[in-house]
Amino acid sequence: MNELLIGGIATASLLIGLFFLRFWRTTRDPFFLLFALSFWIEGANRFILNHYLGPDEDAPGYYLIRIVAYGLIIAAIVMKNRKSP
């Protein structure tokens, strides 16, 4: 059951990345591109590490990749708020 939920979360993350990519293609705003990359990294993280390490999310590999993904979200927000109108 746990593998099914992790697979669903991975699929949802990849689809959300496509959703943000669609907005990036129409606006060319780097905010949406960074969000898309972040969700793709998170989706790939869940899929690949679950396949190789199993559903044990206490492994450091999970957290290192999540730091990168969440760092991209923070960078996108900071970049968006620093731009002058």
Residue pairs with C-beta under 8 A, 6 or more apart in sequence:
2 55
3 50
3 55
6 46
6 47
6 50
6 55
7 46
7 47
7 50
9 43
9 46
10 43
10 44
10 46
10 47
10 50
11 43
12 43
13 39
13 40
13 42
13 43
13 46
14 39
14 40
14 43
14 44
16 39
17 35
17 36
17 37
17 38
17 39
17 40
17 43
18 36
19 36
20 32
20 33
20 35
20 36
20 39
21 32
21 33
21 36
23 29
23 32
24 30
24 32
24 33
24 36
29 80
30 76
30 79
31 76
31 77
31 79
31 80
34 72
34 73
34 75
34 76
34 79
35 72
35 73
35 76
37 72
38 69
38 70
38 72
38 73
38 76
39 69
41 65
41 68
41 69
41 72
42 65
42 66
42 69
45 62
45 65
45 66
45 69
49 59
49 61
49 62
49 65
53 59
53 61
53 62
